């Protein structure tokens, strides 16, 4: 399954995108040819994409087990080897559609992104705190949809198996998926049916950024398998995430509330009246006319 309980890692990538674009000098974004190695035209029949996605759900524990999970907290590390950047991170998600990711990168400070079911936001000391709008907001809203992951077919309008090939070192089926104008390439391992990769274009404040992620290692948590190590490539940079601790159904709801600085951005700004007075303040009553 392409989406099952992997919005946690994608929420990390949303925050990592801000890091890459804010810290690294702009480069031409390229896909990762080292990870995608299509085989010569296969002579075997390609399985139906819907069948692959269904087996993917079973591979990580099954729909019933996934629906029982109401929140996930993941703690781990993030590294950009080429830049010598290392840090720690926490990703929290909760049903039906809330999330928050925080990355602490030492001298670079803290990078945070979040969504409370309505408002999407991002905050760091380089760009400050801002509200997400347009396609950025639509993207984080989709990623925060917790319950859809038990049924990945609801995530896409169309899915089609187009080839087989190597991705992240695994022998996989390649699936093209689309929903509206959003498109993605999904990679599922043939032998285990686990999702092994995702390629798509992220909508950011800086424009469209191609992204490729390989899910290299899974671990079992109370009957649910989650990816604990992934390698992403976006904006020409490699990003390695490793989760050392994952806890199910333990997220404190208060940790997903909007921070004070985000709430401040939602307050209406006062406007000046004709005489320079703030329109929000009541005007003085005129003196009564003398008889």
N, C-alpha and C positions, 0 to 999 in steps of 0.2 A: 504494500500500500504506500502511496506516495505521501499521504498527509498524516498517517496515524501517529499522533503524539510527537510530531516533529516540528510543530510550530514553536516549541521551546528553542530549538536550534536556529530556526529562522528568525525568531525575535532577537537572538544574539547577532545574527547577520545584519538585521536592520540597524542595530546599534553600531556594529562594526563598520557598516557603510559610512556612517557619520565620521567614524574615526579615520578610515582610509582617506576619505575626501577632504577632511579637515587638516590632517597631519602630513599626508604624503603628497609630493608634488604631482600635479596632474599628468597622467599618461594616457595614451590611447588604450581603451579597454579592449581586451581580446578574450576570446574563448580559450579554454585550456586544451590544446591539441594533445598534450601528453596523457590526458586521462581518457580521451575518447578515441578508441581504436576500432572503428567498424570492421567487421569481418568481410571477406569477399562475399558476393551475392550468395546467401544461404540457399541450400537446396531443400532444407527442411521446411515444413509448413510453419508459419508464424501463429502462435496461439492468440486467441482473442484477448484484447487489452482488458476487457471487463473480467475475464477469468483470472488474469495475472493480478489485477488489483484485489480481487476477492481472496486469492491465496495469500496475498501480502498481508491482509488483515488477520487471517488465521495464523500467519507466521509470527506475528508479534503478540499473540495471545487470544485473538478472537474478538468479535464485536461486543459480546456480553461483558467480557473483562474490561474492555476499553471504556464502555459506558459507565462502569462502576466508579471510575476515577473522576474526581471532581476538581482536583487541583494538583499541580506539580511544582516543586521547588528544586532547581538544579544549581549546584555550585561547582565551580571549576576554574580553569585557567584559559587564557587566550594569548596567542603569540603570533607576531608577524616577524618571521625569522630574518627576512631581508633587511628589515628596518631595525632589528635588535630590540623590538618592543615586546614586553611581556607584562601580563597583568592578571588580576583575578576578576571573576564575574559571578553574578547571581541572576538567574532567570526564573521568574515566577509567572505562572498562568493559572487561571481559574475559570470554571464554567460560570456563565455561558460564554463570555467574551471579554475577559479582562487579562491584562498582562503588564509586566514591568521587567525591564532588563537593566542592570547596572554593571558597568565595567570600570574598575579602578586601575589606572595605568601610571601610578606613581606621580612623577613630575608633570605628566600630561594632564593629570586630574581625572575626574570621574565623567564617564559618558553614560547617559541614561536615556531610555525611550520607554514610553508607556501608552496604554489605552485603557480607559475605564468603562468601555461600552458605548461611549459617545465621543469623547475627546481624545485625540491622539496628540502626543507631545514629544519633544526631544530637548535635552539640556546638556551642555558642556561648557567649560570655561573659555573655549575658543569662539564658539558661535552664540553663547548665551542660551537662554530658554526661549523656545518658540512653539507655537501650535502648528500641528501638521494639517495641511489642507489639500484639496484636490486629489490627485492620484496617490500621493503619499498617504493621505488619510484613508483612502479606499484600500490601499495595500495592507496597512497595519490592521485595519478592521477585519479583513479576510484572514490574516494570520492569527488574530486573536479568537477566532471562532472555534472554541474548544470542542464542541460536540460533533462537529461535522467530520472529525477525523476517524470516527468509527465507521463511516460510510464514504470513502473517497470518491465514489461515483457521483456524489452530490456536489463535489468540489468543481467538477468540470462539465461543460456542455457536451464535449466530445473527446473520446480517447481512441487511439489507433496504434496497434503494434506495427512498426515500420521496418525493423531490422533486429539483428542481434549483434553483439560486439563486446569489447572490453571497456569497462569503466571503473576507475579506481583500482584496477588489478583484478576485478571480478568478471566472470563470464555472465553477461546480462542480456535481457531483452530490452529493446529501446521502444519507448512509447511516446508518441506525440499527443499532447493534451491541449485543449483550448477552452476558454470561457470568455465570451465576448471578444475583446481585442487582446486579452491576455493569453499568452502561449507559453508552453513549457515542454521540455523533454525530460521524461522520467526513465530511470534505469532500475530494473529489478533483477536480482541475481537468479539465475536459472535453477540452481540446486536447492537453495534455501527459501526462495520467494521473498527474501528481504529487500526492501528498498535500498539501493546502493548509490543513487545519485539523482541530482536535480540540476537542470540547466534552465535559466530563464533570465529575463531582463527586469531589473529593479527600477522602479520610478522613484527618483530622488529630487531634491531641490536643485541639484546640479545637472539634471537630465537623466537620460536612460543609461544604466550601467549593467552590462552583461555579467552574469554571475554563474559560477559552476561550483557545485558542492558534492563531495564524495563522502558517504557514511561508511567509515572503515571498521568500526567495532560496535557491537551491541552487547548489552548485559540484561539479565532478567531481574525484574523488580516485582516481587509478589505476583508472578504469573504474567507480567507485561514486559515485553522486551523494548528497550529504548536505546537509541544510538548514543554512545558515550564518547566517541572520538570522531571528529569530522575534519576535513580539509576543504576550505573554500578558496576560490580564486576570483577576485573582483577588482576592478580598476588596476589590473596588472599586478596585484599583490596577493601573496599566499597568506591565508589566515587559518591557524590551527586552533581548534577548540577541544578541550578535554574536560569532561565532567567527572569529578571524583566522588561527588555526593548527590544522590537524587532521593527525594522524599515525596511520597504520594499522599494526598489528602492532608497536608499539614500547613498550608499557606494561611497566614493570618490576613483576613480581609483588609485590615487597616494598611497593610503594606502595598496594596494596589490602589489606594485612594490617590487623588490628584495632589501633588505637592503644593505648598503654599504659593510658590512662585508661578506655578501654572494657573492656579485659581486667580491670581492677580491679573493675569493676561485676559481672563474671561470677564473681568469687571468692565462695564462701559466707561469710556473715557469722558470726562466732563468737557462740555463745550462752552466757549465764551459767548456772552451776550453782546448786545450792540455797544454797551458802554464799558466793555471789558470785564463785566461781572460774570461769574460762573453761572451758567444756566441752571445748574443743579440747585443753587441756593435760592430761597424764596426772595422775590423782589420786595423792597420796602413799600408799604402802602402810601399813596399820595396823601399829603396833608389836606384836611377838609377845607373847602372853599369858604372864605369869610362872607357873611351876609352883606 
